Amino acid sequence: MKEDKLLWLDLEDTGEETLTLLREVFKIHPLAVEDAGEFHQRPKVEDYDDFVSIVAYGAREMGQPLVEVHSFYAEHFLVSVHRDAIPAIGDACHTLTRLHTDRRLVALYRLLDALVDTMFPYLAAFDDRIDELQDQIFQNPRQEQLAELFTLKRQLVDMRKVVTPQRDMTSAMMTQIIPIPGMTSESEKYVRDLYDHLIRISDMVDSYRDLLSGALDAYMSMVSNKLNDVMKQLTIIATVFLPLSFLTGFFGQNLGWMASRIGSLGAFLGFGLGTEIAAVVGLLVFFRKRGWMGKGK
């Protein structure tokens, strides 16, 4: 193998054969092999003297879980292990074959950069969905929207748990707190570019968290306003029937004097219907002037 050549082996499997290959052929440390077999690790970079072990994450379609990739990088080989199909890794490998440069550290950069770049379309779709939910909430808030808001919030929390340590991991690589084989001042620029992308993603995650909180507040406000409108309507109806109940109760008394003197059609129209109509009209005019119904003066 030439000094400027690097073997990149991408394995879409974490079975026993893959773990045996890592142990016996590439001499990967048992602790790193154990992490590759278990998965669900936080993003990290660890130094094992002759190689470094890197755990990084990428994104897929919105609503799908993030993909976890374990990488073992030495001076002359790079082994990436993952369980799910990741087209971005294949694209990165194809791009690397067209580069006429030292491919040792650039291969690791292409792998990590491909994973990070998958987060941008994921967050773009996330932003579009938040905008759609906000528009729907202002038109007609429903219970399903509240459930989806909490689902999006959980997804954003999961991404934040990944992005922050992955950014710190890249910072450790850039400052060489963890020594990376083949790191030079020229290759450091690639890691710095990766770090810049992760800072942007971290800022976007924080922004979308604020947007989700605002959408949740808007939902609660719209539901509260809707409830207030219903309560106002019920209060107006109850208030309108209050004087009607008084009038019907007053004229419904079984008093001999009242029964003998208020018995004509004119009395019925004047006292029976007229006072009730006047009470309703008076209340409606009063409500309108106070702005409780329609527009007041």
C-alpha positions as CSV (number, residue, x, y, z in Angstrom):
1,M,0.0,0.0,0.0
2,K,1.4,3.4,-1.0
3,E,2.0,6.0,1.7
4,D,-0.6,8.4,0.3
5,K,-3.3,5.8,-0.2
6,L,-6.1,4.9,2.2
7,L,-8.4,2.0,2.4
8,W,-12.0,3.0,3.1
9,L,-14.3,0.1,4.0
10,D,-17.9,0.9,4.5
11,L,-19.9,-1.8,6.4
12,E,-23.7,-1.8,6.5
13,D,-23.9,-4.4,9.2
14,T,-23.1,-4.9,12.9
15,G,-23.3,-8.6,13.1
16,E,-20.8,-11.0,14.6
17,E,-18.9,-11.3,11.3
18,T,-18.4,-7.6,11.1
19,L,-17.2,-7.4,14.7
20,T,-14.8,-10.3,14.1
21,L,-13.4,-8.5,11.1
22,L,-12.8,-5.4,13.2
23,R,-11.1,-7.3,15.9
24,E,-8.9,-9.7,13.9
25,V,-8.2,-7.9,10.7
26,F,-8.0,-4.2,11.7
27,K,-7.0,-4.9,15.3
28,I,-9.7,-2.6,16.7
29,H,-9.7,-2.3,20.5
30,P,-12.3,-4.5,22.2
31,L,-14.0,-1.5,23.9
32,A,-14.5,0.2,20.5
33,V,-15.8,-3.0,19.0
34,E,-18.2,-3.3,21.9
35,D,-19.6,0.2,21.2
36,A,-19.9,-0.7,17.5
37,G,-22.0,-3.8,18.4
38,E,-24.3,-2.0,20.8
39,F,-24.8,1.4,19.1
40,H,-26.9,4.1,20.7
41,Q,-23.7,6.0,21.7
42,R,-23.3,9.7,22.0
43,P,-21.1,11.5,19.4
44,K,-17.5,11.2,20.6
45,V,-13.9,10.8,19.4
46,E,-11.6,8.5,21.4
47,D,-7.9,7.9,20.9
48,Y,-6.6,4.3,20.9
49,D,-2.9,5.1,20.1
50,D,-2.7,3.6,16.6
51,F,-6.3,4.7,15.5
52,V,-9.2,6.9,16.6
53,S,-12.8,5.8,17.1
54,I,-15.4,8.3,16.1
55,V,-19.2,8.2,16.6
56,A,-21.2,10.6,14.4
57,Y,-24.8,11.0,13.4
58,G,-26.7,12.0,10.3
59,A,-30.3,12.6,9.4
60,R,-32.8,10.9,7.0
61,E,-36.4,11.8,6.2
62,M,-38.3,14.0,8.6
63,G,-40.0,11.8,11.2
64,Q,-37.4,9.1,10.9
65,P,-34.7,8.5,13.6
66,L,-31.2,9.8,13.1
67,V,-28.6,7.4,11.7
68,E,-25.6,6.4,13.8
69,V,-22.2,5.8,12.2
70,H,-19.1,4.4,13.9
71,S,-15.8,5.1,12.2
72,F,-12.3,3.8,12.9
73,Y,-9.6,5.9,11.4
74,A,-5.9,5.2,11.2
75,E,-3.1,6.4,9.0
76,H,-3.9,3.9,6.2
77,F,-7.5,2.8,6.7
78,L,-10.9,4.1,7.5
79,V,-13.7,1.7,8.4
80,S,-17.3,3.0,8.8
81,V,-19.9,0.8,10.4
82,H,-23.7,1.6,10.3
83,R,-27.0,-0.4,10.4
84,D,-29.1,1.7,8.0
85,A,-28.6,2.5,4.4
86,I,-27.0,6.0,4.1
87,P,-26.8,7.2,0.4
88,A,-24.8,10.2,1.5
89,I,-21.8,8.0,2.4
90,G,-21.8,6.5,-1.1
91,D,-21.9,10.0,-2.6
92,A,-19.0,11.0,-0.4
93,C,-17.0,8.0,-1.5
94,H,-17.7,8.7,-5.2
95,T,-16.7,12.4,-4.7
96,L,-13.4,11.3,-3.1
97,T,-12.4,9.2,-6.1
98,R,-12.4,12.3,-8.2
99,L,-10.1,14.3,-6.0
100,H,-6.4,14.4,-6.9
101,T,-5.0,15.1,-3.4
102,D,-3.9,13.3,-0.3
103,R,-7.0,11.3,0.6
104,R,-6.1,10.2,4.0
105,L,-7.7,12.8,6.2
106,V,-9.9,14.1,3.4
107,A,-11.7,10.8,3.4
108,L,-12.6,11.2,7.1
109,Y,-13.7,14.7,6.4
110,R,-15.9,13.6,3.5
111,L,-17.6,11.0,5.6
112,L,-18.3,13.4,8.5
113,D,-19.3,16.2,6.2
114,A,-21.7,13.9,4.3
115,L,-23.4,13.1,7.6
116,V,-23.6,16.7,8.7
117,D,-25.0,17.9,5.4
118,T,-27.9,15.5,5.7
119,M,-29.1,17.6,8.6
120,F,-29.7,20.7,6.5
121,P,-32.6,19.3,4.4
122,Y,-34.0,17.6,7.5
123,L,-34.1,21.0,9.3
124,A,-35.4,22.8,6.2
125,A,-38.4,20.3,6.1
126,F,-38.7,20.9,9.8
127,D,-39.0,24.6,9.3
128,D,-41.6,24.3,6.6
129,R,-43.7,22.0,8.8
130,I,-43.6,24.5,11.6
131,D,-44.8,27.3,9.3
132,E,-47.7,25.0,8.1
133,L,-48.7,24.2,11.6
134,Q,-48.7,27.9,12.6
135,D,-50.9,28.8,9.6
136,Q,-53.3,26.0,10.5
137,I,-53.4,27.0,14.2
138,F,-54.4,30.6,13.3
139,Q,-57.1,29.3,11.0
140,N,-58.6,26.5,13.2
141,P,-56.7,25.1,16.2
142,R,-57.3,21.4,16.6
143,Q,-56.1,18.7,19.1
144,E,-54.1,16.9,16.4
145,Q,-51.9,20.0,15.9
146,L,-51.1,20.0,19.6
147,A,-50.0,16.4,19.4
148,E,-47.8,17.1,16.4
149,L,-46.2,20.1,18.1
150,F,-45.1,17.9,21.0
151,T,-43.9,15.2,18.5
152,L,-41.8,17.8,16.7
153,K,-40.5,19.1,20.0
154,R,-39.3,15.6,21.0
155,Q,-37.6,15.2,17.6
156,L,-35.8,18.5,18.0
157,V,-34.7,17.5,21.5
158,D,-33.2,14.3,20.1
159,M,-31.3,16.2,17.4
160,R,-30.0,18.7,20.0
161,K,-28.7,15.8,22.1
162,V,-26.7,14.8,19.0
163,V,-25.6,18.1,17.5
164,T,-24.1,19.6,20.6
165,P,-21.7,16.8,21.5
166,Q,-20.9,16.3,17.8
167,R,-19.9,19.9,17.6
168,D,-17.7,19.5,20.7
169,M,-16.2,16.4,19.2
170,T,-15.2,18.3,16.0
171,S,-13.8,21.1,18.2
172,A,-11.6,18.5,20.0
173,M,-10.4,17.2,16.6
174,M,-9.7,20.8,15.3
175,T,-7.7,21.8,18.4
176,Q,-6.0,18.3,18.4
177,I,-7.0,17.6,22.0
178,I,-7.5,14.2,20.5
179,P,-4.6,13.6,18.0
180,I,-5.8,12.7,14.6
181,P,-3.4,10.7,12.3
182,G,-2.3,12.7,9.4
183,M,-3.6,16.0,10.7
184,T,-1.7,19.0,9.2
185,S,-2.3,22.7,9.0
186,E,-3.8,22.2,5.5
187,S,-6.2,19.4,6.6
188,E,-7.2,21.4,9.7
189,K,-9.1,23.7,7.3
190,Y,-11.4,20.8,6.4
191,V,-12.2,20.1,10.1
192,R,-12.7,23.9,10.7
193,D,-15.3,23.9,7.8
194,L,-17.0,20.9,9.5
195,Y,-17.1,22.7,12.8
196,D,-18.6,25.8,11.1
197,H,-21.4,23.7,9.6
198,L,-22.2,22.2,13.1
199,I,-22.3,25.7,14.6
200,R,-24.9,26.7,12.0
201,I,-26.9,23.6,12.6
202,S,-26.8,24.1,16.4
203,D,-28.1,27.7,15.9
204,M,-30.9,26.4,13.6
205,V,-31.9,23.9,16.2
206,D,-32.1,26.6,18.9
207,S,-34.1,28.8,16.5
208,Y,-36.6,26.1,15.7
209,R,-37.0,25.3,19.4
210,D,-38.1,28.9,19.9
211,L,-40.4,28.7,16.9
212,L,-42.0,25.6,18.4
213,S,-42.5,27.3,21.7
214,G,-44.1,30.2,19.9
215,A,-46.4,27.9,18.0
216,L,-47.4,26.2,21.2
217,D,-48.1,29.5,22.8
218,A,-50.1,30.5,19.8
219,Y,-52.2,27.3,20.0
220,M,-52.9,27.9,23.6
221,S,-53.8,31.5,23.0
222,M,-56.2,30.6,20.1
223,V,-57.9,27.9,22.1
224,S,-58.3,30.3,25.0
225,N,-59.7,33.0,22.8
226,K,-62.1,30.5,21.2
227,L,-63.2,29.4,24.7
228,N,-63.7,33.1,25.7
229,D,-65.9,33.7,22.6
230,V,-68.1,30.7,23.5
231,M,-68.3,31.9,27.1
232,K,-69.2,35.4,26.0
233,Q,-72.0,34.1,23.7
234,L,-73.4,31.9,26.5
235,T,-73.3,34.8,28.9
236,I,-75.1,37.1,26.5
237,I,-77.8,34.4,26.0
238,A,-78.2,33.9,29.7
239,T,-78.4,37.7,30.3
240,V,-81.0,38.1,27.6
241,F,-83.2,35.5,29.2
242,L,-82.8,37.0,32.7
243,P,-85.3,39.8,32.3
244,L,-87.6,37.6,30.3
245,S,-87.8,35.1,33.1
246,F,-88.5,38.0,35.5
247,L,-91.3,39.3,33.4
248,T,-92.9,36.0,32.8
249,G,-92.7,35.2,36.5
250,F,-94.2,38.6,37.5
251,F,-97.2,38.4,35.1
252,G,-97.6,34.7,35.9
253,Q,-98.6,35.4,39.5
254,N,-102.1,34.1,40.5
255,L,-103.3,37.3,42.0
256,G,-107.0,38.1,41.6
257,W,-106.6,41.8,41.0
258,M,-104.1,41.2,38.2
259,A,-106.1,38.3,36.6
260,S,-109.3,40.4,36.6
261,R,-107.8,43.6,35.1
262,I,-105.1,42.4,32.7
263,G,-107.1,40.1,30.5
264,S,-107.6,41.9,27.2
265,L,-105.7,41.5,23.9
266,G,-104.2,44.9,24.2
267,A,-102.9,44.1,27.7
268,F,-101.5,40.8,26.5
269,L,-99.7,42.5,23.6
270,G,-98.6,45.5,25.6
271,F,-97.6,43.9,28.9
272,G,-97.0,40.3,27.9
273,L,-95.1,40.6,24.6
274,G,-94.3,44.3,24.5
275,T,-92.2,44.4,27.7
276,E,-90.3,41.3,26.7
277,I,-89.5,42.6,23.2
278,A,-88.5,45.9,24.7
279,A,-86.2,44.2,27.2
280,V,-84.5,42.1,24.5
281,V,-84.0,45.1,22.2
282,G,-82.7,47.2,25.1
283,L,-80.2,44.6,26.1
284,L,-79.0,44.1,22.5
285,V,-78.5,47.9,22.1
286,F,-76.6,48.0,25.4
287,F,-74.4,45.1,24.4
288,R,-73.6,46.6,21.0
289,K,-72.7,50.0,22.5
290,R,-70.3,48.3,24.9
291,G,-68.7,46.4,22.1
292,W,-69.8,43.0,23.4
293,M,-71.7,42.2,20.2
294,G,-70.3,43.4,16.9
295,K,-68.7,46.9,16.8
296,G,-69.6,49.5,19.3
297,K,-69.4,53.3,18.9
